[in-house]
């Protein structure tokens, strides 16, 4: 994904507002033409009631003011998205942890995490490709808490799959009579690009996955997780844990 930080939001919303304004102007011209024609041909001895005309003129004025207000708001939203996009450019080359279940396989490596709100009877991780075909599965953790899943990109037959976007799902079974476990999934990926549209600002993870900036939990150096795993041989510290000694880059605040 190429590196871009644009203001498509401002362009798109401004275009919608201009269309509304042009339509209102056309309707106003039609109304005034009808009004002047009726006044021109009215009976001088029994003039038409102008109250309704006045009310419609007031209504048109209120709509025009509302459109003008929306135009100003659109401009503010566009500027906010542009500013957010400019801040997010600082994430390029860093590893982001994002709420979601679609992850990038890069250089035969992928990393995700899932959180169970309670202990379960059994749990299975399933990985599917962009066609929805199951390419890999394994038994998952059954205890409550956050667990990580690292995948080498090999399918169930041991064949190396191509780098691309994949989806992982965690399914669980609980004892009869118990409520189903709630599962939160997150994915990791190197930020490779930044873009925006009329709905928000997005980052590219690898070359095949796009995620909203609002879904970013943490951003860390690209080699952070690798270094931790190699240095102590243990599972890396939970990046959402406030006691983690490594300071992450805080995502920008969005309303």
Buried (B, 14 or more C-beta within 10 A) or exposed (E): BEEEBBBBBBEBBBEEBEEBBEEBEEEBEEBEEEBEEEEEEEEEEEEEEEEEBEEEBEEBEEBBEEBEEBBEEBBEBBEBBBEBBEBBBEBBEBBBBBBBBBBBBBEEBBBBBBBBEBBBEEBEBBBBBEEEEEBBBEEBBBEEEBBBBEBEBEBEEEEEBEBBBBBBBBBBBBEEEEEEBEBEBBBBBBBBBBBBBBEBBBBBBBBBBBBBBBBBBBBBBEEBBBEBBEEEEEEBBBBBEEEBEEEBBEBBEEE
